[in-house]
Amino acid sequence: MAALLNDREIQAQLSQHPNWTLKGKTIEQTKTFDGFPSAIAFVNALVDPAEAAGHHPDLAISYNRVTITLSTHDAGGLTVQDFDMATVIDQLS
């Protein structure tokens, strides 16, 4: 199981991911697209990297917005895996 990050480590990681916000034991970002098809295309682009990493984001889709929430559920909070996936997600858009 991946090791939980402490508060200092989380803040250091967040400084490298300015589009992400700390929400309790998760990090979150909402992306806005030009329409529903673009939002779904973005979600579909997440499938392969998430599967390859074995780390799947929680997603909420509302027309042209996709809210992505990351946390390592089996560890009970944030780990390096979450920030690695955040980097991948940032590169997709």
Secondary structure, 3 states (H helix, E strand, C coil): CCCCCCHHHHHHHHHCCCCCEEECCEEEEEEECCCHHHHHHHHHHHHHHHHHHCCCCEEEEECCEEEEEECECCCCECCHHHHHHHHHHHHHC
